[in-house]
Amino acid sequence: MALLFDPSKPVFSATSPGRMDVMGGIADYSGSLLLQMPIAETTTVSLQLRDDHIFHLRSKVRGHRSLETTIAFSGAGTPEESGAILRSLPGGDWAAYVIGCAVILHRELGLPITGADIDIVSTVPIGKGVSSSAALEVATMLALMKAHGVAPDRIKLPLWAQQVENRVAGAACGLMDQLSVTLGSKRKLLPLVCQP
């Protein structure tokens, strides 16, 4: 594999776990009590900022083929408009979950959308109901905030990650997954009551 990062520039990394549903399932939509727990499997996002609005993404997920895509993107109006553009591009269906983090952080914190080289390594199973997309969103947002010198807000972060999924990636979801991977602690149950 070709070298992704320039060795003369800083690389910023963040890791987020998947999560296991112990009780409640999709009841986050109705305000029921949920019990969630982080799992041992994690997603790590490493990135290096660029200044040419190019996003070069490389993803290696255990049990899946590696993916790589390059997308030129500097933002486009609302998160929904950005999502429609991203999803229309080759590789944009999964890249929207990553680049969407830059879109939402630009909207919420004013962080510039400059582009980045991004390496994703994950052991969280995809499509198995253990929050693989939430882990990716949270890890990407944390890495982007580190790169821009912004301290994360553990209460707002899950809300912003949900916006990535709902508004940019175009996937309907409640808040349970993003809350669980952000606020959960190893070997501890996290009780949640998500009001509708």
Secondary structure, 3 states (H helix, E strand, C coil): CCCCCCCCCCCEEEEEEEEEEEECHHHHHCCCEEEEEEEEEEEEEEEEECCCCEEEEEEEECCCCCEEEEEECCCCCCHHHHHHHHHCCCCHHHHHHHHHHHHHHHHHHCCCCCCEEEEEEECCCCCCCCCHHHHHHHHHHHHHHHHCCCCCCCCHHHHHHHHHHHHHCCCCCCCHHHHHHHHCCCCCCEEEECCC
